[in-house]
């Protein structure tokens, strides 16, 4: 157990408490147990502080500090008067061990490479905490303990402030992510919208679709506006690539409650799972992705055009699936977890520089109806 140093004020407070307890009939042993110190310590405190009050203890503390300062000044003056004094005598005057004087720490040199890489990862992932950084380091081949990462993380001042949010009740709906939880890949998909603007002030609307079991982001559709017809078109493409899910969870937005979309999902035998109005926490998985997406991309980028937003969103989606580990998946990426559940091989990316060209954007050009349109240079 780490030894606790008490200030004189704390000592006097505890001594007064012991006196009050003994006056009520408690034994000294019982009183010392309540204040959390040994009985011998209390007798030693009484010897030094028994007749003092708080003001006298405070004054004593100030005098001790002043005495230590004056002793140090006197020792430095003596050393200055004799410039050829030996290290042995200097340590004796200052009251310092010679082994302490000659000790050179090896930890900073040993941890310098690790700390440098941690800073690089923290710069690439500004909202990541030390646990996420530990997962990224291990994926790169570093053999490092989580506690050491935490110590270096605190020493470097890289802590990410986290806001504590109030918890809400689950509500009465059976369509929320707690009561209806995904049991296998493709069991439940969730969809939602995010909003941003381009540099000219025009609206951007992002529609991410998430597989709740594997945490894979299947698509991030970006446009100026989204209608139910566009939602149907995008879901049709996803159903052809992945096969239809068992359930589609969403809010009650006009794009999702449109009759055309309901008929389309019914034809595909997909159950619609609408959450309660004003209860976004019931669609928690996609809301969690939205928060990460906004922290790591939308709040950091200023989009000049719609096409630029599409390119960067697709790059982020592939990086999120292939490179970013998830603590809820035992620090596997969503692609690795999906491959493990389906027993399929998966390409593992250990650094963001290995990200391939997006399938919708071949060599930086957007593919539309079989034709490539050049993408403006991003700066």
ChimeraX attribute file (.defattr): number of C-alpha atoms within 10 A of each C-alpha:
attribute: neighborCount
match mode: 1-to-1
recipient: residues
	/A:1	3
	/A:2	4
	/A:3	5
	/A:4	7
	/A:5	8
	/A:6	10
	/A:7	12
	/A:8	22
	/A:9	18
	/A:10	13
	/A:11	19
	/A:12	21
	/A:13	13
	/A:14	21
	/A:15	21
	/A:16	14
	/A:17	16
	/A:18	23
	/A:19	13
	/A:20	13
	/A:21	17
	/A:22	16
	/A:23	10
	/A:24	9
	/A:25	10
	/A:26	14
	/A:27	13
	/A:28	16
	/A:29	15
	/A:30	15
	/A:31	23
	/A:32	22
	/A:33	13
	/A:34	13
	/A:35	13
	/A:36	10
	/A:37	14
	/A:38	12
	/A:39	15
	/A:40	11
	/A:41	11
	/A:42	21
	/A:43	14
	/A:44	11
	/A:45	16
	/A:46	15
	/A:47	10
	/A:48	10
	/A:49	19
	/A:50	15
	/A:51	10
	/A:52	15
	/A:53	14
	/A:54	15
	/A:55	11
	/A:56	14
	/A:57	19
	/A:58	15
	/A:59	12
	/A:60	14
	/A:61	15
	/A:62	12
	/A:63	12
	/A:64	12
	/A:65	12
	/A:66	12
	/A:67	12
	/A:68	12
	/A:69	12
	/A:70	12
	/A:71	14
	/A:72	15
	/A:73	13
	/A:74	14
	/A:75	17
	/A:76	14
	/A:77	11
	/A:78	14
	/A:79	17
	/A:80	11
	/A:81	10
	/A:82	9
	/A:83	8
	/A:84	8
	/A:85	12
	/A:86	11
	/A:87	12
	/A:88	12
	/A:89	12
	/A:90	16
	/A:91	15
	/A:92	13
	/A:93	16
	/A:94	15
	/A:95	11
	/A:96	12
	/A:97	11
	/A:98	14
	/A:99	9
	/A:100	9
	/A:101	11
	/A:102	9
	/A:103	8
	/A:104	8
	/A:105	8
	/A:106	8
	/A:107	8
	/A:108	10
	/A:109	9
	/A:110	10
	/A:111	13
	/A:112	12
	/A:113	10
	/A:114	16
	/A:115	17
	/A:116	12
	/A:117	13
	/A:118	22
	/A:119	16
	/A:120	12
	/A:121	17
	/A:122	20
	/A:123	12
	/A:124	12
	/A:125	15
	/A:126	15
	/A:127	15
	/A:128	17
	/A:129	17
	/A:130	22
	/A:131	17
	/A:132	20
	/A:133	22
	/A:134	23
	/A:135	20
	/A:136	21
	/A:137	19
	/A:138	16
	/A:139	19
	/A:140	12
	/A:141	9
	/A:142	12
	/A:143	10
	/A:144	13
	/A:145	10
	/A:146	15
	/A:147	12
	/A:148	13
	/A:149	20
	/A:150	18
	/A:151	11
	/A:152	18
	/A:153	20
	/A:154	12
	/A:155	11
	/A:156	13
	/A:157	8
	/A:158	18
	/A:159	15
	/A:160	12
	/A:161	8
	/A:162	8
	/A:163	6
	/A:164	6
	/A:165	6
	/A:166	5
	/A:167	7
	/A:168	8
	/A:169	8
	/A:170	14
	/A:171	13
	/A:172	10
	/A:173	14
	/A:174	15
	/A:175	21
	/A:176	23
	/A:177	21
	/A:178	13
	/A:179	12
	/A:180	15
	/A:181	13
	/A:182	18
	/A:183	11
	/A:184	14
	/A:185	19
	/A:186	19
	/A:187	17
	/A:188	25
	/A:189	26
	/A:190	23
	/A:191	22
	/A:192	21
	/A:193	19
	/A:194	16
	/A:195	14
	/A:196	18
	/A:197	18
	/A:198	17
	/A:199	12
	/A:200	9
	/A:201	10
	/A:202	11
	/A:203	14
	/A:204	20
	/A:205	18
	/A:206	22
	/A:207	19
	/A:208	23
	/A:209	26
	/A:210	24
	/A:211	24
	/A:212	24
	/A:213	21
	/A:214	23
	/A:215	24
	/A:216	24
	/A:217	23
	/A:218	17
	/A:219	19
	/A:220	20
	/A:221	19
	/A:222	22
	/A:223	16
	/A:224	14
	/A:225	11
	/A:226	16
	/A:227	12
	/A:228	17
	/A:229	13
	/A:230	15
	/A:231	16
	/A:232	18
	/A:233	12
	/A:234	16
	/A:235	18
	/A:236	16
	/A:237	11
	/A:238	16
	/A:239	12
	/A:240	9
	/A:241	10
	/A:242	10
	/A:243	12
	/A:244	20
	/A:245	20
	/A:246	16
	/A:247	20
	/A:248	22
	/A:249	26
	/A:250	25
	/A:251	22
	/A:252	16
	/A:253	12
	/A:254	10
	/A:255	17
	/A:256	21
	/A:257	15
	/A:258	14
	/A:259	12
	/A:260	14
	/A:261	20
	/A:262	17
	/A:263	12
	/A:264	14
	/A:265	20
	/A:266	12
	/A:267	9
	/A:268	15
	/A:269	13
	/A:270	18
	/A:271	15
	/A:272	19
	/A:273	22
	/A:274	20
	/A:275	22
	/A:276	19
	/A:277	10
	/A:278	9
	/A:279	16
	/A:280	15
	/A:281	20
	/A:282	27
	/A:283	24
	/A:284	16
	/A:285	18
	/A:286	27
	/A:287	19
	/A:288	11
	/A:289	19
	/A:290	19
	/A:291	12
	/A:292	15
	/A:293	18
	/A:294	15
	/A:295	14
	/A:296	17
	/A:297	14
	/A:298	20
	/A:299	10
	/A:300	10
	/A:301	12
	/A:302	14
	/A:303	20
	/A:304	15
	/A:305	16
	/A:306	18
	/A:307	18
	/A:308	17
	/A:309	24
	/A:310	21
	/A:311	21
	/A:312	16
	/A:313	21
	/A:314	21
	/A:315	17
	/A:316	20
	/A:317	20
	/A:318	22
	/A:319	19
	/A:320	22
	/A:321	23
	/A:322	24
	/A:323	25
	/A:324	23
	/A:325	23
	/A:326	18
	/A:327	12
	/A:328	8
	/A:329	14
	/A:330	10
	/A:331	19
	/A:332	21
	/A:333	24
	/A:334	23
	/A:335	23
	/A:336	24
	/A:337	24
	/A:338	22
	/A:339	15
	/A:340	14
	/A:341	12
	/A:342	11
	/A:343	10
	/A:344	10
	/A:345	11
	/A:346	13
	/A:347	10
	/A:348	13
	/A:349	18
	/A:350	17
	/A:351	15
	/A:352	14
	/A:353	8
	/A:354	12
	/A:355	15
	/A:356	13
	/A:357	15
	/A:358	18
	/A:359	12
	/A:360	14
	/A:361	19
	/A:362	14
	/A:363	13
	/A:364	16
	/A:365	18
	/A:366	20
	/A:367	14
	/A:368	10
	/A:369	6
	/A:370	7
	/A:371	9
	/A:372	14
	/A:373	14
	/A:374	14
	/A:375	15
	/A:376	12
	/A:377	7
	/A:378	9
	/A:379	3
